[in-house]
């Protein structure tokens, strides 16, 4: 399992903390995802954003843009 790497999407930077296969969040017998479980797991890991690849959910922390103080 690869963790803690940077990923850039639409000019936003994210630290990927965990990759989890999408099938883990499937509801058995249905063609649906358990989005509440996914959200709860994201919160448990202390992440604030989830990205999706074809096979995995990427649990991420958003890197905020730096503010220049004068």
C-alpha positions, 0 to 999 in steps of 0.5 A: 500500500502506497501512502503519503504522496502528493497528487495534483488535480485541477491546480489543487495539491493533496497529500494522499494518506491512504489508498483503499480499493473501491470494492471495500465500500460496495453494498453487497448484492447491489450496484451501489457504494456505501457513501456514509461508510466512506465518509466516516472512514475518511473522517476517521483517518483525519482526511478532508477530501476523497479522490477516486481512481478507476480501482481505488479511493484516495483518502487525502488532505488538502494542501492550502495555498500559502498566503503572503503576509506583508 
